[in-house]
């Protein structure tokens, strides 16, 4: 009878080892010394490395100074900038320039106002690539996206992170534990078969 309990024991061992493995993603939070071993959860022990790697990926793949330049230089974005500039210049002429000196109203009407607006927009659009290059260069010297992301992740509370991970992936993590039990049960069955064959 003891032989037939082996698959159940193996299933429990398989489930328990996977349960411990899942828990050890986040626990223990602090390094524990046990005999010759140092034990600490994967995420707490590698938090700095993960932060650095995620910061690197964000800087290369998601947001970088080069990508900002590309986005601004995009034809569609330039079209939007032109429209916005036109609106701002209109507002400036109608509400600020004419308010400063009502005499301008005699000259800034109809086609004259349109020509001035168009000239200002074109002038700005010609200057824009140089302005963008200068601004992003200054931005690059002052803002390091990799370091910002790295710092934010390092400051992130591990308890909160664990709560988020288990909330999102709870089902998948439970499956990992279940697969451990199934695999353990199968190994136990194989052991029973081998015992029966050779004894």
C-alpha positions as CSV (number, residue, x, y, z in Angstrom):
1,X,0.0,0.0,0.0
2,X,2.9,2.3,0.8
3,X,4.0,2.0,-2.9
4,X,0.7,3.4,-4.1
5,X,1.0,6.5,-1.9
6,X,4.2,7.4,-3.7
7,X,2.5,9.4,-6.5
8,X,0.5,11.4,-4.0
9,X,3.6,12.2,-1.9
10,X,5.5,13.1,-5.2
11,X,2.5,15.3,-6.2
12,X,2.7,17.1,-2.9
13,X,6.4,17.5,-3.1
14,X,6.1,18.9,-6.7
15,X,3.4,21.3,-5.7
16,X,5.3,22.4,-2.6
17,X,8.6,23.0,-4.4
18,X,6.9,25.1,-7.0
19,X,5.0,27.0,-4.3
20,X,8.2,27.8,-2.6
21,X,9.8,28.8,-5.9
22,X,7.0,31.3,-6.6
23,X,7.2,32.7,-3.1
24,X,11.0,33.1,-3.5
25,X,10.5,35.5,-6.3
26,X,9.9,38.1,-3.5
27,X,10.9,36.4,-0.3
28,X,12.9,36.7,1.9
29,X,13.1,40.5,1.4
30,X,16.5,40.7,3.2
31,X,19.5,38.4,2.8
32,X,19.5,35.4,5.2
33,X,22.6,33.5,6.0
34,X,22.0,29.8,6.5
35,X,25.1,27.6,7.1
36,X,27.2,28.3,3.9
37,X,24.3,29.7,1.9
38,X,22.9,33.2,1.4
39,X,19.2,33.2,0.7
40,X,17.2,36.1,-0.7
41,X,14.2,36.6,-3.0
42,X,15.1,37.0,-6.7
43,X,13.5,40.4,-7.1
44,X,14.9,42.0,-3.9
45,X,18.4,40.6,-4.6
46,X,18.4,41.7,-8.3
47,X,16.4,44.9,-8.0
48,X,19.3,47.2,-8.9
49,X,20.2,45.0,-11.9
50,X,16.6,44.9,-13.0
51,X,16.2,48.7,-12.6
52,X,19.4,49.3,-14.7
53,X,18.3,46.9,-17.4
54,X,14.7,48.3,-17.6
55,X,16.1,51.8,-17.7
56,X,18.4,50.8,-20.6
57,X,15.5,49.2,-22.5
58,X,13.2,52.2,-22.0
59,X,16.0,54.6,-23.1
60,X,16.8,52.6,-26.2
61,X,13.4,51.2,-27.3
62,X,10.6,53.4,-25.8
63,X,11.7,57.0,-25.2
64,X,15.0,58.6,-26.1
65,X,16.1,62.0,-27.3
66,X,16.4,60.6,-30.9
67,X,12.8,59.3,-30.8
68,X,11.6,62.8,-29.6
69,X,13.4,64.4,-32.5
70,X,11.9,61.8,-34.9
71,X,8.4,62.5,-33.5
72,X,8.8,66.3,-33.8
73,X,10.3,66.0,-37.3
74,X,7.4,63.8,-38.4
75,X,5.4,65.4,-41.3
76,X,2.1,64.9,-39.5
77,X,3.5,66.5,-36.3
78,X,4.8,69.4,-38.4
79,X,1.4,69.9,-39.8
80,X,-0.1,70.1,-36.3
81,X,2.7,72.5,-35.2
82,X,1.8,74.8,-38.2
83,X,-1.9,74.8,-37.2
84,X,-1.0,75.6,-33.6
85,X,1.4,78.3,-34.6
86,X,-1.3,79.9,-36.8
87,X,-3.7,79.9,-34.0
88,X,-1.2,81.4,-31.6
89,X,-0.2,84.1,-34.0
90,X,-3.8,85.0,-34.8
91,X,-4.5,85.3,-31.0
92,X,-1.4,87.5,-30.6
93,X,-2.4,89.8,-33.4
94,X,-6.0,90.1,-32.5
95,X,-5.8,90.3,-28.7
96,X,-2.3,91.6,-27.8
97,X,-0.8,93.5,-30.7
98,X,-4.0,95.4,-31.5
99,X,-4.6,96.0,-27.8
100,X,-1.2,97.6,-27.5
101,X,-1.8,100.0,-30.3
102,X,-5.3,100.2,-32.0
103,X,-3.6,102.0,-35.0
104,X,-2.3,98.6,-36.1
105,X,-5.8,97.6,-36.9
106,X,-5.7,99.9,-40.0
107,X,-2.8,97.8,-41.4
108,X,-3.3,94.3,-40.0
109,X,-6.5,93.4,-41.8
110,X,-7.4,90.8,-44.4
111,X,-4.6,89.7,-46.8
112,X,-1.9,91.8,-45.0
113,X,-2.6,90.0,-41.7
114,X,-2.7,86.6,-43.5
115,X,0.6,87.4,-45.3
116,X,2.3,88.4,-42.0
117,X,1.0,85.3,-40.3
118,X,2.2,83.0,-43.2
119,X,5.6,84.7,-43.2
120,X,6.0,84.2,-39.4
121,X,5.0,80.5,-39.7
122,X,7.4,79.8,-42.5
123,X,10.2,81.6,-40.7
124,X,9.6,79.5,-37.6
125,X,9.3,76.2,-39.5
126,X,12.7,76.9,-41.2
127,X,14.2,77.6,-37.8
128,X,12.6,74.6,-36.2
129,X,15.1,71.8,-37.1
130,X,18.0,73.9,-35.7
131,X,15.9,74.8,-32.6
132,X,14.9,71.2,-32.0
133,X,18.5,70.0,-32.4
134,X,19.7,72.6,-29.8
135,X,16.8,71.9,-27.4
136,X,17.2,68.1,-27.5
137,X,21.0,68.5,-27.1
138,X,20.4,70.6,-24.0
139,X,17.7,68.1,-23.0
140,X,20.2,65.2,-23.5
141,X,22.7,66.9,-21.2
142,X,20.2,67.6,-18.5
143,X,17.8,64.6,-18.6
144,X,19.0,61.0,-18.6
145,X,15.9,58.8,-19.2
146,X,17.8,55.7,-18.2
147,X,18.8,57.1,-14.8
148,X,15.3,58.5,-14.2
149,X,13.7,55.1,-14.8
150,X,16.4,53.3,-12.8
151,X,15.9,55.7,-9.9
152,X,12.1,55.3,-9.9
153,X,12.3,51.5,-10.0
154,X,14.9,51.4,-7.2
155,X,12.5,53.6,-5.1
156,X,9.5,51.4,-5.9
157,X,8.1,49.5,-2.9
158,X,8.7,45.8,-3.2
159,X,5.5,45.0,-1.2
160,X,3.5,47.1,-3.7
161,X,5.3,45.4,-6.7
162,X,4.5,42.0,-5.3
163,X,0.9,42.9,-4.9
164,X,0.7,44.1,-8.5
165,X,2.5,41.0,-9.9
166,X,0.2,38.6,-8.0
167,X,-2.9,40.6,-8.9
168,X,-2.0,40.4,-12.6
169,X,-0.4,36.9,-12.8
170,X,-2.2,35.1,-9.9
171,X,-3.8,32.6,-12.3
172,X,-0.5,31.8,-14.1
173,X,1.4,31.4,-10.8
174,X,-1.2,29.0,-9.5
175,X,-0.8,27.0,-12.7
176,X,2.9,26.8,-12.1
177,X,2.2,25.2,-8.7
178,X,-0.4,22.9,-10.3
179,X,2.1,21.8,-13.0
180,X,4.5,20.9,-10.2
181,X,1.9,18.7,-8.6
182,X,1.1,17.0,-11.9
183,X,4.7,16.5,-12.8
184,X,5.4,15.1,-9.3
185,X,2.4,12.7,-9.6
186,X,3.6,11.5,-13.0
187,X,7.2,10.9,-11.6
188,X,5.6,9.0,-8.6
189,X,3.6,6.8,-11.0
190,X,6.8,6.0,-13.0
191,X,8.5,5.0,-9.7
192,X,5.6,2.7,-8.8
193,X,5.7,1.1,-12.3
194,X,9.5,0.6,-12.0
195,X,9.2,-0.9,-8.5
196,X,6.5,-3.3,-9.7
197,X,8.6,-4.3,-12.7
198,X,11.8,-5.0,-10.9
199,X,10.6,-6.3,-7.5
